[in-house]
């Protein structure tokens, strides 16, 4: 059975590296989680709770899950940047189309029509 501690440690290491990559300016964060993660992974084997294979599998699971998660966040963020929508009030949005620089005022209420701004 894979080590859950190793999975979480690797997830935190990847998370801190991603946070640093996204310019959160906390340079100590990846270093701290890297050291803490390595200590946790080594302690699982040293204390005899897991074998080296279990720790390796747990680390692999953590690596796979965290990279998949952050890839999906990056992909979703890219999709959101294509259509910039600003919510002005409840039911009313201002949308910028990416292909052309037109703004549209949208409303969900009856009696309001879509207005086009240049």
Secondary structure as the mmCIF struct_conf table of DSSP 4:
data_model
#
loop_
_struct_conf.conf_type_id
_struct_conf.id
_struct_conf.beg_label_comp_id
_struct_conf.beg_label_asym_id
_struct_conf.beg_label_seq_id
_struct_conf.end_label_comp_id
_struct_conf.end_label_asym_id
_struct_conf.end_label_seq_id
HELX_RH_AL_P HELX_RH_AL_P1 UNK A 4 UNK A 21
TURN_TY1_P TURN_TY1_P1 UNK A 22 UNK A 23
HELX_RH_AL_P HELX_RH_AL_P2 UNK A 27 UNK A 46
TURN_TY1_P TURN_TY1_P2 UNK A 47 UNK A 48
BEND BEND1 UNK A 49 UNK A 50
HELX_RH_AL_P HELX_RH_AL_P3 UNK A 52 UNK A 82
BEND BEND2 UNK A 83 UNK A 83
STRN STRN1 UNK A 84 UNK A 89
TURN_TY1_P TURN_TY1_P3 UNK A 90 UNK A 91
STRN STRN2 UNK A 92 UNK A 96
BEND BEND3 UNK A 98 UNK A 100
STRN STRN3 UNK A 103 UNK A 107
BEND BEND4 UNK A 109 UNK A 109
TURN_TY1_P TURN_TY1_P4 UNK A 110 UNK A 111
STRN STRN4 UNK A 115 UNK A 117
#
